[in-house]
Amino acid sequence: MEAVSINSLSKSFNKGAIQALDAVSFSVQEGELFGLIGPDGAGKTTLFRILTTLLLPDSGEATVYGWDIRTDYQKIRREVGYMPGKFSLYQDLTVEENLSFFASVFGQKLTDNYALIQDIYEQIAPFKDRRAGKLSGGMKQKLALCCALIHRPKLLFLDEPTTGVDAVSRKEFWEMLKKLKAQGMSILVSTPYMDEANLCERIALIQNGKILSIDSPQGIIKQYPTPLYAVKAKNMISLLATLRQQEQLASCYAFGEYHHISFKSQDAQQLQQLQQTLEAAGHQEISMLAIEPSIEDCFIELMH
């Protein structure tokens, strides 16, 4: 069964000046951990607000577990959990008061679904009497997740849950998601971090409100059209300038400690010829190696 089905959703703001979503279509299967990957302003939050029935689209159709987002919003709201990108709990209430309140909204007690949140809650239990506004970023994140899960939703929406959180907390958070998925929960998570794409079963790459590609992370990587190379030299700034002058290159951009390049054609001699060109230009300690593209490389290629 499809947990989410989206058909040509569009949404604009400021009288059409900003196209937040442009004919977006994809589906999420029941029990799937699906990632929506894209930078700030790509349309991720707008899409989540539409799917959680907080915002109406201008056109298109969408269902959540078969329920229409326009007419069945009450049913959808009972069956989904939503963790927005911005911490939105009551900062003057304590950890325990926030949890009790959100449980009561769904006509439940904190103890009703405690087994589902136990592993997460035990990490913040020592701070249960602390006001939510006084928690660290990682603790706020865990509290927000507990509140989104307190009614045992069928589908969990997480909008950039690890943005601004330290590396350790990010890793812990994804471990929590794996455990939730193992219990049969459907999860739709958005993130601007390309490295997190590999933690999802399938992903949709989104930019400027448009879906660029949908597949498993490895499936998207296999679609990369040309061999990719990493190039390094002593003076990386000067190297980038020289590389961008080479007409035989299809792409060239800085990537960590290397520059990534691809060629317009598949001539076997091109790499050696480029090496000679760089040496003639005075570059030293040149290193070139063939690499497997990352999701970020694929995203950059799809944007061209």
HELIX and SHEET records of a PDB file:
HELIX    1   1 LYS A   44  LEU A   51  1                                   8    
HELIX    2   2 TYR A   73  GLU A   79  1                                   7    
HELIX    3   3 VAL A   95  VAL A  105  1                                  11    
HELIX    4   4 TYR A  114  ILE A  124  1                                  11    
HELIX    5   5 ALA A  125  PHE A  127  5                                   3    
HELIX    6   6 ALA A  132  LYS A  134  5                                   3    
HELIX    7   7 GLY A  137  LEU A  149  1                                  13    
HELIX    8   8 ALA A  167  ALA A  182  1                                  16    
HELIX    9   9 MET A  194  LEU A  199  5                                   6    
HELIX   10  10 PRO A  217  LYS A  222  1                                   6    
HELIX   11  11 MET A  236  LEU A  243  1                                   8    
HELIX   12  12 GLN A  270  ALA A  280  1                                  11    
HELIX   13  13 ILE A  295  MET A  303  1                                   9    
SHEET    1   A 4 ILE A  18  GLN A  29  0                                        
SHEET    2   A 4 GLU A   2  PHE A  13 -1                                        
SHEET    3   A 4 SER A  59  VAL A  64 -1                                        
SHEET    4   A 4 TRP A  67  ASP A  68 -1                                        
SHEET    1   B 6 VAL A  80  MET A  83  0                                        
SHEET    2   B 6 LEU A 155  ASP A 159  1                                        
SHEET    3   B 6 SER A 186  THR A 191  1                                        
SHEET    4   B 6 LEU A  33  ILE A  37  1                                        
SHEET    5   B 6 ARG A 202  GLN A 207  1                                        
SHEET    6   B 6 LYS A 210  ASP A 215 -1                                        
SHEET    1   C 4 LEU A 249  PHE A 255  0                                        
SHEET    2   C 4 TYR A 258  PHE A 263 -1                                        
SHEET    3   C 4 LEU A 228  LYS A 232 -1                                        
SHEET    4   C 4 SER A 287  ILE A 291 -1                                        
END                                                                             
